[in-house]
């Protein structure tokens, strides 16, 4: 299934990963940067779970 939202979230996560790699080379690693990386990459997983959920309860959770 081709989802524009899933495509955009993948592009966003890719940009954040590249940003994090550059940031970690030049700056001291911070908790906020790590959290940004985790939240940006988890977005795609959450969208994927919503699209391929087995039931309405799965979608809601």
Secondary structure, DSSP 8 states (H G I E B T S, - for coil): ---HHHHHHHHHHHHHHHHHHHHHHHS---HHHHHHHHHHHHHHHHHHHHHT-SSHHHHH-
